[in-house]
Amino acid sequence: MKKTGLGLTVAAGAFLISGCSPEVSGNQSDEPKKMRLAVATSEDRSLTQGLYEFQEIVEEETNGEIDVEVYPSGVLGGDRQVLEGMQLNTIQGTTVSTGPVAQFAPVFNLFDLPYLFEDRETAHETLDSSIGEDLLEELPEQNLVGLNYWENGFRQLTNSQREIDSLEDVEGLDIRTLENDLHMQLWEELGANPTPMSYTELYVGLEQGTVDGQENPVGNVVNDNFYEVQPYLTETDHVYNASLFALSKPFWDSLSDEEKTIVENAADEAKEYQRDLNEEESEEGIDFLKEQGVTVTELSDSEKENFEEAAQPVYDTFTEEHGSEELDRIRDRAEEAEN
């Protein structure tokens, strides 16, 4: 682990969100510029550890002139609350799945289409190309600045009711999803009853039976203890989840050119660190879940094809709303990467 957490309380988080803390508006005094990074994931999760890596680099390279604070485990709110805080500059940065970002910039739904990427290497090459960079240009009008894409990982299905080894087994399950229309449609097409819910409320919802299951990368299942109340996991790999690293635009605009360069370089270093850590986390996580008694099921090739076929109407919805130009670009790029 890079660093320990800050031991913040929810009350402290509410204080910051409310805007009672001073705004960052240029360094008009000798005080360092405060950079608060908030994330929904737990302290041990690779995404949070990536923020600690970023913190260490920025503070060292700026000689402490930028003071970075990391707030894990949703203490400053769920994904939407954090993004709204960034628009107001009460929070200066986060790493967040593209699904919640699409609530502000709908074109980011592109990266949440099911079965879009064959593997993580293909995803990386596509996200780091001009395609990913072009989408980042959609964010400044939302008062956000996107720097690059980290990795949440392939999303997997867990549930408390039964082993899932076929599409028919999904029928009728109440599944928590991201607060994202395409994610909800996907689970409707697969036969489940999608229930959007904030990540910070998810464990309690699973424990109390509000929902039967959820879908998240393995790292989240392990680090947030979902396995304690979810005895079945199926490796559906239904969505590759990129995690946008973004800053508040007012904060970004307050930085000098030199500071911006340091922040950009730190973001790139942290991205590589986090992606490597997430791969390790995912591989070790499956072994850990099996040791905890979780039934881990790998879909057969024919069953995965059934899932992919059932998910195709989600693409129709996307192209009706956004056209096919960006989707064609990403498919062409992914095909090049696969070859």
C-alpha contacts under 8 A as a table, 3 or more apart, distances in Angstrom:
res1	aa1	res2	aa2	distance
1	M	4	T	7.52
1	M	44	D	6.94
1	M	49	Q	6.99
2	K	49	Q	6.39
2	K	52	Y	6.26
2	K	53	E	6.82
3	K	49	Q	7.95
3	K	52	Y	6.54
4	T	43	E	7.76
5	G	43	E	6.54
5	G	70	V	7.30
5	G	71	Y	7.29
5	G	72	P	7.24
6	L	70	V	7.33
6	L	71	Y	6.90
8	L	12	A	6.30
8	L	13	G	7.23
8	L	71	Y	7.44
8	L	75	V	7.06
9	T	12	A	5.19
9	T	13	G	6.44
9	T	75	V	6.66
10	V	13	G	4.86
10	V	14	A	6.17
10	V	75	V	5.14
10	V	76	L	6.87
11	A	14	A	5.07
11	A	15	F	6.28
12	A	15	F	5.01
12	A	16	L	6.49
13	G	16	L	5.24
13	G	17	I	6.18
13	G	75	V	5.48
13	G	76	L	4.40
13	G	77	G	7.53
14	A	17	I	5.03
14	A	18	S	6.00
14	A	76	L	6.41
15	F	18	S	5.36
15	F	19	G	6.96
15	F	20	C	5.94
15	F	21	S	7.28
16	L	19	G	5.50
16	L	20	C	5.91
16	L	21	S	5.59
16	L	76	L	7.54
16	L	90	T	6.36
16	L	91	I	7.73
17	I	20	C	7.55
17	I	76	L	6.62
17	I	85	G	6.19
17	I	90	T	5.86
17	I	91	I	7.24
18	S	21	S	7.96
18	S	90	T	7.63
19	G	22	P	7.29
19	G	23	E	7.66
19	G	90	T	5.54
21	S	90	T	7.28
23	E	89	N	6.73
23	E	90	T	6.58
24	V	27	N	7.79
24	V	33	K	6.67
24	V	34	K	6.80
24	V	89	N	7.25
24	V	250	P	7.79
24	V	251	F	6.12
24	V	254	S	7.32
25	S	250	P	7.46
25	S	251	F	6.97
25	S	254	S	5.74
26	G	33	K	7.55
26	G	254	S	4.70
26	G	255	L	6.86
27	N	30	D	7.20
27	N	31	E	7.14
27	N	32	P	7.11
27	N	33	K	6.26
27	N	254	S	7.80
31	E	65	E	7.66
32	P	64	G	6.75
32	P	65	E	4.51
32	P	66	I	5.28
32	P	67	D	5.85
33	K	65	E	6.18
33	K	66	I	4.69
33	K	67	D	5.81
34	K	66	I	6.07
34	K	67	D	4.93
34	K	68	V	6.15
34	K	69	E	7.58
35	M	66	I	6.74
35	M	67	D	5.88
35	M	68	V	4.63
35	M	69	E	6.14
35	M	91	I	7.46
35	M	92	Q	5.42
35	M	93	G	7.32
36	R	68	V	5.91
36	R	69	E	4.85
36	R	70	V	6.09
36	R	71	Y	7.29
36	R	91	I	5.39
36	R	92	Q	5.14
36	R	93	G	6.36
37	L	51	L	7.42
37	L	68	V	7.23
37	L	69	E	6.02
37	L	70	V	4.82
37	L	71	Y	6.02
37	L	91	I	6.52
37	L	92	Q	5.94
37	L	93	G	4.59
37	L	94	T	5.21
38	A	70	V	5.97
38	A	71	Y	4.65
38	A	72	P	5.99
38	A	74	G	7.18
38	A	75	V	7.79
38	A	76	L	6.40
38	A	82	V	6.70
38	A	91	I	7.04
38	A	93	G	6.51
38	A	94	T	5.31
38	A	95	T	7.94
39	V	48	T	6.90
39	V	70	V	7.96
39	V	71	Y	6.37
39	V	72	P	5.08
39	V	73	S	6.40
39	V	74	G	5.79
39	V	76	L	7.86
39	V	78	G	7.73
39	V	79	D	7.34
39	V	82	V	7.59
39	V	94	T	5.77
39	V	95	T	6.48
39	V	96	V	7.20
40	A	72	P	6.03
40	A	73	S	4.79
40	A	74	G	3.98
40	A	75	V	7.58
40	A	77	G	7.20
40	A	78	G	5.77
40	A	79	D	6.46
40	A	199	Y	7.06
40	A	200	T	6.85
41	T	45	R	6.28
41	T	47	L	7.14
41	T	48	T	6.46
41	T	72	P	6.01
41	T	73	S	4.87
41	T	74	G	6.67
41	T	220	N	7.37
41	T	224	D	7.87
42	S	45	R	5.51
42	S	48	T	6.80
42	S	72	P	5.60
42	S	73	S	4.37
42	S	74	G	7.85
42	S	223	N	6.60
42	S	224	D	6.62
43	E	48	T	5.67
43	E	49	Q	6.96
43	E	72	P	5.53
43	E	73	S	6.50
44	D	48	T	6.72
44	D	49	Q	6.56
44	D	223	N	6.61
45	R	48	T	5.42
45	R	49	Q	6.25
45	R	219	G	6.52
45	R	220	N	7.09
45	R	223	N	6.18
46	S	49	Q	4.87
46	S	50	G	6.01
46	S	219	G	7.67
46	S	274	Q	5.81
46	S	275	R	7.93
46	S	277	L	5.86
46	S	278	N	5.42
46	S	281	E	7.27
47	L	50	G	5.05
47	L	51	L	6.62
47	L	95	T	7.07
47	L	150	W	7.66
47	L	151	E	7.49
47	L	152	N	7.11
47	L	274	Q	6.31
47	L	278	N	7.70
48	T	51	L	5.09
48	T	52	Y	6.53
48	T	72	P	6.56
49	Q	52	Y	4.98
49	Q	53	E	6.27
49	Q	274	Q	7.09
50	G	53	E	5.00
50	G	54	F	6.23
50	G	270	A	5.42
50	G	271	K	6.97
50	G	273	Y	6.66
50	G	274	Q	4.90
51	L	54	F	4.96
51	L	55	Q	6.05
51	L	70	V	6.86
51	L	95	T	7.93
51	L	270	A	7.22
52	Y	55	Q	4.88
52	Y	56	E	6.21
52	Y	70	V	6.86
53	E	56	E	5.22
53	E	57	I	6.39
53	E	270	A	5.78
53	E	273	Y	7.81
54	F	57	I	5.28
54	F	58	V	6.13
54	F	266	A	5.59
54	F	267	A	6.21
54	F	269	E	7.60
54	F	270	A	5.39
55	Q	58	V	5.37
55	Q	59	E	6.07
55	Q	68	V	5.44
55	Q	69	E	7.28
55	Q	70	V	7.71
56	E	59	E	5.47
56	E	60	E	6.14
57	I	60	E	5.25
57	I	61	E	5.99
57	I	266	A	5.90
58	V	61	E	5.18
58	V	62	T	5.96
58	V	64	G	7.86
58	V	66	I	6.98
58	V	68	V	7.61
58	V	262	I	6.64
58	V	263	V	6.32
58	V	266	A	6.27
59	E	62	T	5.36
59	E	63	N	5.81
59	E	64	G	4.66
59	E	65	E	7.02
59	E	66	I	5.92
59	E	67	D	6.23
59	E	68	V	6.84
60	E	63	N	5.12
60	E	64	G	6.36
61	E	64	G	7.72
61	E	262	I	6.83
62	T	65	E	5.29
62	T	66	I	6.24
62	T	259	E	7.31
62	T	262	I	7.61
63	N	66	I	7.76
64	G	67	D	5.78
71	Y	74	G	7.39
71	Y	75	V	6.45
71	Y	76	L	7.01
72	P	75	V	6.38
73	S	200	T	7.66
74	G	77	G	4.84
74	G	78	G	5.54
74	G	200	T	6.15
76	L	81	Q	7.68
76	L	82	V	6.75
77	G	80	R	7.77
77	G	81	Q	5.34
77	G	82	V	5.93
77	G	200	T	7.63
78	G	81	Q	5.36
78	G	82	V	6.15
78	G	198	S	6.16
78	G	199	Y	6.46
78	G	200	T	6.04
79	D	82	V	5.20
79	D	83	L	6.26
79	D	96	V	6.76
79	D	100	P	6.56
79	D	198	S	7.68
79	D	199	Y	7.85
80	R	83	L	5.15
80	R	84	E	6.15
80	R	100	P	6.51
81	Q	84	E	5.10
81	Q	85	G	6.07
82	V	85	G	4.93
82	V	86	M	6.24
82	V	91	I	6.90
82	V	94	T	7.57
83	L	86	M	5.02
83	L	87	Q	6.41
83	L	94	T	7.91
83	L	101	V	7.84
84	E	87	Q	5.06
84	E	88	L	6.51
85	G	88	L	5.09
85	G	89	N	5.95
85	G	90	T	5.22
85	G	91	I	5.14
85	G	92	Q	7.94
86	M	89	N	4.63
86	M	90	T	6.04
86	M	91	I	4.67
86	M	92	Q	5.46
86	M	93	G	6.51
86	M	143	N	7.77
86	M	144	L	7.08
86	M	247	L	6.97
86	M	248	S	4.71
86	M	249	K	7.84
87	Q	90	T	7.91
87	Q	142	Q	7.12
87	Q	143	N	5.21
87	Q	144	L	6.39
87	Q	248	S	5.94
87	Q	249	K	7.29
87	Q	250	P	7.92
88	L	91	I	7.47
88	L	248	S	7.79
89	N	92	Q	5.73
89	N	248	S	5.77
89	N	249	K	7.78
89	N	250	P	6.31
89	N	251	F	6.57
91	I	248	S	7.12
92	Q	247	L	5.47
92	Q	248	S	4.87
92	Q	251	F	6.24
93	G	245	F	7.52
93	G	246	A	5.63
93	G	247	L	4.13
93	G	248	S	5.93
94	T	244	L	7.94
94	T	245	F	5.89
94	T	246	A	5.72
94	T	247	L	6.63
95	T	150	W	7.42
95	T	243	S	5.77
95	T	244	L	5.24
95	T	245	F	4.29
95	T	246	A	6.32
96	V	100	P	7.36
96	V	101	V	7.43
96	V	243	S	4.87
96	V	244	L	5.27
96	V	245	F	6.71
97	S	100	P	6.23
97	S	101	V	6.94
97	S	152	N	6.95
97	S	241	N	6.31
97	S	242	A	5.83
97	S	243	S	4.14
97	S	244	L	6.00
98	T	101	V	4.93
98	T	102	A	6.22
98	T	108	F	6.04
98	T	109	N	7.08
98	T	111	F	6.83
98	T	112	D	6.98
98	T	241	N	7.18
98	T	242	A	6.21
98	T	243	S	5.91
98	T	244	L	6.14
99	G	102	A	5.31
99	G	103	Q	7.38
99	G	108	F	7.10
99	G	109	N	6.29
99	G	111	F	7.99
99	G	112	D	6.30
99	G	178	L	6.90
99	G	179	E	7.47
99	G	180	N	5.88
99	G	183	H	7.98
100	P	103	Q	5.55
100	P	104	F	7.75
100	P	178	L	7.25
100	P	179	E	6.51
100	P	180	N	6.47
101	V	104	F	5.59
101	V	105	A	6.23
101	V	106	P	7.65
101	V	108	F	6.72
102	A	105	A	4.67
102	A	106	P	4.23
102	A	107	V	6.47
102	A	108	F	4.90
102	A	109	N	5.52
102	A	180	N	7.45
103	Q	106	P	5.94
103	Q	180	N	7.08
104	F	142	Q	6.82
105	A	108	F	6.12
105	A	138	E	6.67
105	A	139	L	6.80
105	A	142	Q	7.52
106	P	109	N	5.75
107	V	110	L	5.93
107	V	135	L	7.42
107	V	322	H	7.04
108	F	111	F	5.91
108	F	112	D	7.47
108	F	135	L	7.12
109	N	112	D	5.15
109	N	113	L	6.76
109	N	182	L	7.27
109	N	318	F	7.76
110	L	113	L	5.79
110	L	318	F	7.64
110	L	326	E	7.81
110	L	327	L	6.84
111	F	116	L	7.62
111	F	240	Y	7.75
111	F	241	N	7.51
111	F	242	A	7.29
112	D	116	L	7.91
112	D	182	L	7.52
112	D	183	H	7.52
112	D	239	V	6.17
112	D	240	Y	7.08
112	D	241	N	6.84
113	L	116	L	5.86
113	L	182	L	7.40
113	L	239	V	6.63
113	L	314	V	7.19
113	L	315	Y	6.95
114	P	186	L	7.62
114	P	238	H	5.32
114	P	239	V	4.83
114	P	240	Y	7.70
114	P	308	E	7.42
114	P	311	A	6.72
114	P	314	V	7.80
115	Y	118	E	7.07
115	Y	237	D	7.36
115	Y	238	H	5.39
115	Y	239	V	5.71
115	Y	240	Y	7.39
115	Y	308	E	6.59
116	L	239	V	7.20
116	L	240	Y	7.43
116	L	331	R	7.72
117	F	120	R	7.25
117	F	122	T	6.33
117	F	123	A	5.81
117	F	240	Y	6.71
117	F	334	A	6.91
118	E	122	T	6.66
118	E	123	A	7.82
118	E	338	E	7.67
119	D	122	T	5.54
119	D	123	A	6.49
120	R	123	A	4.89
120	R	124	H	6.11
120	R	153	G	7.72
120	R	240	Y	7.57
121	E	124	H	5.10
121	E	125	E	6.33
121	E	337	A	7.94
122	T	125	E	5.31
122	T	126	T	6.26
122	T	334	A	5.83
122	T	337	A	5.37
122	T	338	E	6.06
123	A	126	T	5.22
123	A	127	L	6.01
123	A	240	Y	7.67
123	A	334	A	7.26
124	H	127	L	5.21
124	H	128	D	5.96
125	E	128	D	5.35
125	E	129	S	6.20
125	E	334	A	7.76
125	E	337	A	6.62
126	T	129	S	5.22
126	T	131	I	6.73
126	T	132	G	6.77
126	T	330	I	6.89
126	T	333	R	6.15
126	T	334	A	6.16
126	T	337	A	7.58
127	L	130	S	7.86
127	L	131	I	6.58
127	L	132	G	4.49
127	L	133	E	7.56
127	L	149	Y	6.79
128	D	131	I	7.59
128	D	132	G	5.83
128	D	133	E	7.06
128	D	148	N	7.53
128	D	149	Y	7.50
129	S	132	G	5.66
129	S	133	E	6.51
130	S	133	E	4.86
130	S	134	D	5.85
131	I	134	D	5.26
131	I	135	L	6.60
131	I	326	E	7.94
131	I	329	R	7.43
131	I	330	I	6.88
132	G	135	L	5.36
132	G	136	L	6.59
133	E	136	L	5.17
133	E	137	E	6.90
133	E	148	N	7.76
134	D	137	E	5.39
134	D	138	E	7.56
135	L	138	E	5.54
135	L	139	L	7.73
136	L	139	L	5.69
136	L	145	V	7.33
136	L	146	G	5.34
136	L	147	L	7.43
136	L	148	N	8.00
137	E	140	P	6.62
137	E	146	G	7.81
138	E	141	E	6.62
138	E	142	Q	7.73
139	L	142	Q	5.23
139	L	143	N	6.74
139	L	144	L	5.20
139	L	145	V	5.77
139	L	146	G	6.60
140	P	143	N	4.89
140	P	144	L	4.87
140	P	145	V	5.46
140	P	249	K	6.63
141	E	144	L	7.20
143	N	248	S	6.43
143	N	249	K	5.01
143	N	250	P	7.16
144	L	246	A	6.70
144	L	247	L	5.85
144	L	248	S	4.88
144	L	249	K	4.69
145	V	246	A	5.42
145	V	247	L	5.15
145	V	248	S	6.18
145	V	249	K	5.40
145	V	252	W	7.38
146	G	244	L	6.86
146	G	245	F	6.00
146	G	246	A	4.19
146	G	247	L	6.42
147	L	244	L	7.74
147	L	245	F	5.84
147	L	246	A	5.71
147	L	247	L	7.72
147	L	264	E	6.80
147	L	267	A	7.04
148	N	244	L	6.17
148	N	245	F	5.54
148	N	246	A	7.45
148	N	267	A	7.29
148	N	268	D	7.28
148	N	271	K	7.62
149	Y	242	A	6.12
149	Y	243	S	5.49
149	Y	244	L	4.55
149	Y	245	F	5.78
149	Y	271	K	7.08
150	W	242	A	5.98
150	W	243	S	4.77
150	W	244	L	5.95
150	W	245	F	6.55
150	W	271	K	5.30
150	W	272	E	7.95
150	W	274	Q	6.80
150	W	275	R	6.35
151	E	241	N	6.50
151	E	242	A	4.78
151	E	243	S	5.10
151	E	274	Q	7.23
151	E	275	R	5.64
151	E	278	N	6.98
152	N	217	P	6.52
152	N	240	Y	7.84
152	N	241	N	5.17
152	N	242	A	5.58
152	N	243	S	5.55
152	N	278	N	7.31
153	G	217	P	5.45
153	G	218	V	7.90
153	G	240	Y	5.61
153	G	241	N	5.02
153	G	242	A	6.72
153	G	278	N	7.34
153	G	282	S	7.97
154	F	216	N	7.59
154	F	217	P	5.44
154	F	218	V	7.96
154	F	237	D	5.13
154	F	238	H	6.95
154	F	239	V	5.62
154	F	240	Y	4.25
154	F	241	N	5.74
155	R	215	E	5.87
155	R	216	N	4.52
155	R	217	P	4.33
155	R	218	V	7.34
155	R	236	T	7.25
155	R	237	D	5.41
155	R	238	H	6.04
155	R	239	V	5.44
155	R	240	Y	6.31
155	R	241	N	6.76
156	Q	215	E	5.17
156	Q	216	N	5.39
156	Q	217	P	5.73
156	Q	218	V	6.89
156	Q	233	L	7.07
156	Q	234	T	6.13
156	Q	235	E	5.18
156	Q	236	T	5.23
156	Q	237	D	5.57
156	Q	238	H	6.89
157	L	213	G	7.32
157	L	214	Q	6.03
157	L	215	E	4.37
157	L	216	N	6.80
157	L	233	L	5.68
157	L	234	T	5.27
157	L	235	E	6.69
157	L	236	T	6.38
158	T	213	G	5.39
158	T	214	Q	5.56
158	T	215	E	6.03
158	T	230	Q	6.07
158	T	231	P	7.53
158	T	232	Y	5.39
158	T	233	L	4.24
158	T	234	T	6.28
159	N	162	R	6.97
159	N	212	D	5.49
159	N	213	G	3.83
159	N	214	Q	6.48
159	N	230	Q	5.10
159	N	231	P	6.67
159	N	232	Y	5.40
159	N	233	L	6.69
160	S	212	D	5.65
160	S	213	G	6.22
160	S	229	V	6.69
160	S	230	Q	4.69
160	S	231	P	5.64
160	S	232	Y	6.28
161	Q	212	D	6.68
161	Q	232	Y	7.77
162	R	169	D	7.91
162	R	232	Y	6.66
163	E	169	D	7.64
163	E	232	Y	5.72
163	E	233	L	7.50
163	E	234	T	7.65
163	E	295	T	7.24
163	E	297	T	7.45
164	I	167	L	7.62
164	I	169	D	5.32
164	I	170	V	6.64
164	I	232	Y	7.65
164	I	233	L	7.72
164	I	234	T	6.16
164	I	297	T	7.17
165	D	169	D	6.83
165	D	234	T	7.16
165	D	297	T	6.54
165	D	298	E	7.34
165	D	299	L	5.79
165	D	300	S	7.92
165	D	303	E	7.63
166	S	169	D	5.47
166	S	170	V	7.45
166	S	299	L	7.31
166	S	303	E	5.86
167	L	170	V	5.64
167	L	171	E	7.49
167	L	190	L	6.86
167	L	303	E	6.90
167	L	306	N	6.78
167	L	307	F	6.24
168	E	171	E	5.60
168	E	191	G	7.75
170	V	173	L	5.92
170	V	190	L	6.80
170	V	191	G	5.98
170	V	192	A	5.87
171	E	190	L	7.27
171	E	191	G	4.49
171	E	192	A	5.25
172	G	191	G	6.22
172	G	192	A	4.92
172	G	193	N	6.17
173	L	191	G	7.77
173	L	192	A	4.89
173	L	193	N	5.89
173	L	212	D	6.11
173	L	213	G	7.31
174	D	192	A	6.03
174	D	193	N	4.66
174	D	194	P	5.99
174	D	195	T	6.73
174	D	211	V	5.05
174	D	212	D	5.09
174	D	213	G	6.43
175	I	187	W	7.69
175	I	192	A	6.52
175	I	193	N	5.97
175	I	194	P	4.97
175	I	195	T	5.80
175	I	211	V	5.79
175	I	212	D	5.94
175	I	213	G	4.77
175	I	214	Q	5.05
175	I	215	E	7.55
176	R	194	P	5.84
176	R	195	T	4.61
176	R	196	P	5.49
176	R	197	M	6.16
176	R	202	L	7.72
176	R	211	V	6.27
176	R	212	D	7.94
176	R	213	G	6.23
176	R	214	Q	4.67
176	R	215	E	7.07
177	T	180	N	7.67
177	T	183	H	6.45
177	T	184	M	6.35
177	T	194	P	6.05
177	T	195	T	5.74
177	T	196	P	4.77
177	T	197	M	6.54
177	T	214	Q	6.46
177	T	215	E	6.76
178	L	183	H	6.45
178	L	184	M	7.50
178	L	196	P	5.48
178	L	197	M	6.58
178	L	198	S	7.38
178	L	199	Y	7.93
179	E	183	H	7.73
179	E	184	M	7.79
179	E	196	P	4.96
179	E	197	M	6.50
179	E	198	S	7.34
180	N	183	H	5.44
180	N	184	M	6.37
180	N	196	P	7.65
181	D	184	M	5.13
181	D	185	Q	6.14
182	L	185	Q	5.00
182	L	186	L	6.08
182	L	314	V	6.46
182	L	318	F	7.91
183	H	186	L	5.10
183	H	187	W	6.60
184	M	187	W	5.45
184	M	188	E	6.36
184	M	194	P	5.41
184	M	195	T	7.45
184	M	196	P	7.40
185	Q	188	E	4.98
185	Q	189	E	6.15
185	Q	194	P	7.88
185	Q	314	V	6.59
186	L	189	E	5.16
186	L	190	L	6.29
186	L	311	A	5.87
186	L	314	V	6.21
187	W	190	L	4.87
187	W	191	G	6.26
187	W	192	A	5.29
187	W	193	N	6.76
187	W	194	P	5.81
188	E	191	G	5.14
188	E	192	A	5.31
188	E	193	N	6.06
188	E	194	P	6.44
189	E	192	A	7.51
189	E	310	A	6.05
189	E	311	A	6.06
189	E	313	P	7.57
190	L	307	F	7.00
190	L	310	A	6.10
190	L	311	A	6.80
195	T	211	V	7.47
197	M	201	E	6.80
197	M	202	L	6.70
198	S	201	E	5.45
198	S	202	L	6.52
199	Y	202	L	5.07
200	T	203	Y	7.51
201	E	204	V	5.84
201	E	205	G	6.27
202	L	205	G	4.97
202	L	206	L	6.20
203	Y	206	L	5.17
203	Y	207	E	6.06
203	Y	224	D	7.69
203	Y	225	N	7.90
203	Y	226	F	6.37
204	V	207	E	4.94
204	V	208	Q	5.95
205	G	208	Q	5.33
205	G	209	G	6.00
205	G	210	T	4.88
205	G	211	V	6.07
206	L	209	G	5.13
206	L	210	T	6.14
206	L	211	V	5.62
206	L	212	D	6.49
206	L	213	G	6.68
206	L	226	F	7.83
206	L	229	V	6.54
206	L	230	Q	7.70
207	E	210	T	7.78
207	E	229	V	5.86
208	Q	211	V	7.97
209	G	212	D	6.05
211	V	214	Q	7.67
213	G	230	Q	7.08
216	N	220	N	6.30
216	N	221	V	6.72
217	P	220	N	5.65
217	P	221	V	6.70
217	P	241	N	7.99
217	P	282	S	7.66
218	V	221	V	5.00
218	V	222	V	6.24
218	V	281	E	7.85
218	V	282	S	5.55
218	V	285	G	6.10
218	V	286	I	7.04
219	G	222	V	5.27
219	G	223	N	5.94
219	G	278	N	7.41
219	G	281	E	5.96
219	G	282	S	5.71
219	G	285	G	6.39
220	N	223	N	5.22
220	N	224	D	5.59
220	N	225	N	7.84
220	N	226	F	7.78
221	V	224	D	5.76
221	V	225	N	5.93
221	V	226	F	4.95
221	V	227	Y	6.16
222	V	225	N	5.22
222	V	226	F	6.56
222	V	227	Y	6.63
222	V	285	G	6.34
222	V	288	F	7.92
222	V	289	L	7.27
223	N	226	F	7.97
225	N	228	E	5.71
225	N	229	V	7.99
226	F	229	V	5.73
226	F	230	Q	5.92
227	Y	230	Q	4.70
227	Y	231	P	6.07
227	Y	289	L	7.04
227	Y	292	Q	7.84
227	Y	294	V	6.89
228	E	231	P	7.23
230	Q	233	L	7.55
230	Q	294	V	7.60
231	P	293	G	7.22
231	P	294	V	4.71
231	P	295	T	6.18
232	Y	294	V	5.59
232	Y	295	T	4.86
232	Y	296	V	6.21
232	Y	297	T	7.85
233	L	294	V	6.93
233	L	295	T	6.13
233	L	296	V	4.87
233	L	297	T	6.24
234	T	296	V	5.78
234	T	297	T	4.65
234	T	298	E	5.97
234	T	299	L	7.15
235	E	296	V	7.40
235	E	297	T	6.18
235	E	298	E	5.14
235	E	299	L	6.53
236	T	298	E	7.40
236	T	299	L	6.69
236	T	304	K	7.15
237	D	240	Y	6.98
238	H	308	E	7.93
245	F	267	A	7.72
247	L	251	F	7.23
247	L	252	W	6.69
248	S	251	F	5.28
248	S	252	W	6.20
249	K	252	W	4.87
249	K	253	D	6.00
250	P	253	D	5.13
250	P	254	S	6.34
251	F	254	S	5.10
251	F	255	L	6.86
252	W	255	L	5.51
252	W	260	K	7.35
253	D	256	S	7.95
255	L	258	E	7.89
255	L	259	E	5.64
255	L	260	K	5.99
256	S	259	E	5.08
256	S	260	K	6.17
257	D	260	K	5.07
257	D	261	T	6.32
258	E	261	T	5.21
258	E	262	I	6.40
259	E	262	I	5.07
259	E	263	V	6.14
260	K	263	V	5.07
260	K	264	E	6.07
261	T	264	E	5.13
261	T	265	N	6.12
262	I	265	N	5.23
262	I	266	A	6.03
263	V	266	A	5.04
263	V	267	A	6.07
264	E	267	A	5.07
264	E	268	D	6.37
265	N	268	D	5.16
265	N	269	E	6.29
266	A	269	E	5.12
266	A	270	A	6.00
267	A	270	A	5.08
267	A	271	K	6.00
268	D	271	K	5.04
268	D	272	E	6.56
269	E	272	E	5.46
269	E	273	Y	6.32
270	A	273	Y	4.98
270	A	274	Q	5.89
271	K	274	Q	5.16
271	K	275	R	6.08
272	E	275	R	5.26
272	E	276	D	6.28
273	Y	276	D	5.45
273	Y	277	L	6.22
274	Q	277	L	4.99
274	Q	278	N	5.97
275	R	278	N	5.04
275	R	279	E	6.33
276	D	279	E	5.30
276	D	280	E	6.48
277	L	280	E	5.18
277	L	281	E	6.01
278	N	281	E	4.81
278	N	282	S	6.05
279	E	282	S	5.23
279	E	283	E	6.33
280	E	283	E	5.32
280	E	284	E	6.11
281	E	284	E	5.36
281	E	285	G	5.72
282	S	285	G	4.96
282	S	286	I	6.58
283	E	286	I	5.78
283	E	287	D	7.10
284	E	287	D	5.34
284	E	288	F	6.23
285	G	288	F	4.96
285	G	289	L	6.12
286	I	289	L	5.18
286	I	290	K	6.36
286	I	296	V	7.70
287	D	290	K	5.26
287	D	291	E	6.33
288	F	291	E	5.04
288	F	292	Q	6.34
289	L	292	Q	5.01
289	L	293	G	6.55
289	L	294	V	5.40
289	L	296	V	7.72
290	K	293	G	5.17
290	K	294	V	5.09
290	K	295	T	6.57
290	K	296	V	6.67
291	E	294	V	7.35
299	L	303	E	5.93
299	L	304	K	5.92
300	S	303	E	5.19
300	S	304	K	6.19
301	D	304	K	5.17
301	D	305	E	6.29
302	S	305	E	5.08
302	S	306	N	6.42
303	E	306	N	4.90
303	E	307	F	6.41
304	K	307	F	5.04
304	K	308	E	6.23
305	E	308	E	4.99
305	E	309	E	6.05
306	N	309	E	5.14
306	N	310	A	6.15
307	F	310	A	5.19
307	F	311	A	6.24
308	E	311	A	5.12
308	E	312	Q	6.60
309	E	312	Q	5.48
310	A	313	P	7.32
311	A	314	V	5.88
311	A	315	Y	7.79
312	Q	315	Y	5.47
312	Q	316	D	7.01
313	P	316	D	4.97
313	P	317	T	6.43
314	V	317	T	5.15
314	V	318	F	6.34
315	Y	318	F	5.03
315	Y	319	T	6.19
316	D	319	T	5.32
316	D	320	E	6.11
317	T	320	E	5.22
317	T	321	E	6.39
318	F	321	E	5.31
318	F	322	H	5.88
318	F	323	G	7.22
319	T	322	H	5.08
319	T	323	G	4.25
319	T	324	S	5.16
319	T	327	L	7.99
320	E	323	G	5.81
323	G	326	E	7.58
323	G	327	L	7.96
324	S	327	L	5.12
324	S	328	D	5.89
325	E	328	D	5.25
325	E	329	R	6.33
326	E	329	R	5.00
326	E	330	I	6.22
327	L	330	I	5.17
327	L	331	R	6.12
328	D	331	R	5.12
328	D	332	D	6.09
329	R	332	D	5.22
329	R	333	R	6.16
330	I	333	R	5.05
330	I	334	A	5.96
331	R	334	A	5.03
331	R	335	E	6.06
332	D	335	E	5.14
332	D	336	E	6.31
333	R	336	E	5.10
333	R	337	A	6.24
334	A	337	A	5.00
334	A	338	E	6.13
335	E	338	E	5.10
335	E	339	N	6.29
336	E	339	N	5.23
